[in-house]
Amino acid sequence: MLKVDKKEEEVRYKNPAEYEKYIRRTYDCMKADTYQVEISERLYYRATKDKKIEQWLEDNLSQLSYCMESLSGIIAVTGGRLVRCICHLDNYNNISTEIFASDNLSEIGQLCEAQTCRSVIRTTTVNEIEEQANYNSIFWTSEAESAGFKAKA
């Protein structure tokens, strides 16, 4: 039986800068044009020291591309389009996603000046972003429209 140095097994990267280079090279979501991913220096640091945090970060980054495609589709179904999206991974179990969506159609379906709405979804994993977006389409659809009726003033 081979004896493995426990310290070597736990820490794959010597410093956060080395780990950040690895993440930027490895994950497609870090090279995307349609959205941004921002990872805090603190999270890089913690991931180099704790295997559980490293695994959480890499699992979420591997799912992010699919999640962003799905998010764009969810917004399109409600008649909008994703203008900009920034996914902030600030700390372990702390993801904040800023969504800027635009609706180019008026109430009668004609083109009009676009209105951009901003919403923020706070989650602990990437999978929850899609769940929240499905549940809370009210973020980019007026409350009256999302309820299926026109409100009267």
Salt bridges, closest charged atoms under 4 A:
GLU20 OE2 - ARG24 NE 3.21
GLU38 OE1 - HIS88 ND1 3.07
GLU54 OE2 - ARG12 NE 3.06
GLU54 OE1 - LYS51 NZ 3.95
GLU58 OE2 - ARG12 NH2 3.72
GLU98 OE1 - HIS88 NE2 2.88
GLU98 OE2 - ARG118 NH2 3.00
